[in-house]
Amino acid sequence: MPDNYFARYLPLLIHFLFAGALAGVIVLLSWFVGYRRPTRAKLSPYECGMIPVGDARERFSVKFYLVAMLFILFDIEAVFLYPWAVILRDLKIFGFLEMMVYIGIVLVGLFYIWKKGALDWGKPAARRGGI
């Protein structure tokens, strides 16, 4: 066994260098040897087999982004429940009460966005600047 700590990682470094060099050679060979004949079908954007219609820079409603951000927010908050559930027996009553406070804060936030109408897709905004 080598005395130098980093000498143990030399085979891994050689492997990464060899894999990177091999990938680079394959890409270069495909570029030089490959047969390229651009056609109209090859140059058109692929849309799941459908013919693209309209502009790709179509505007989305602000509600779309709002609901997407709210989904991410509440999804991340729900992820905190899993580690808590794993160690609940070690935390005893203190851990349970802390999680009830946490869930209460999350529910207050959910109730707030519900009352603001952020989750109503069908209802248009009543006033300018409203959610």
C-alpha angles and dihedrals in degrees: 000000000000119000094220111086094212093051088074089065095052094096090051091050091049090049092052092047092048093047092048093048092047092050091049092049092049092050092048092047092051089050095051100036099033121110111238124188112154115213132180091258093050093049095049118095114257114237105179092291093309124119108251112246127186133001121323090216095068114154120246125211117261087236089068092059093041093054090045092054092046090050091053091046096051092039091057090047090053090053089065089065094068100063089042091054091051095055099031094115091054093049094050118185095338091060091047093051092046091053091048089055090048093049089047091056091048091050091050088054092047092049090049095053090043092054091045088057096240091137096049107101098175099050115082119222109275097212138020111274093020122130 
